[in-house]
C-alpha cells in the first residue's frame, strides 16, 4: 500500500515540484492541472491524468519493493 508520503516522493520523479502536503484533499481536476503545470520538460504535453497514474504506479511499486525487503 502506498502512502501519501510515497506519492509526494514519487511526484518529484515526473514533476519539477513535488505534490504539496494537502494534495490529497484536492479534486482530481486540480491534481491533474498541477501535474500538467509542473511536468518535467521532457514530458511536456502529457495528460495530467496519465502523469498522476505514472506517479501512483511508481509510489506503489517502490512501497511494494521496500515492504518486501523487511
Secondary structure, 3 states (H helix, E strand, C coil): CCCHHHHHHHHCCCECCCCCCCHHHCCHHHHHHHHHHHECHHHCCCCHHHHHHHHHHHHHHHHHHHHHCC
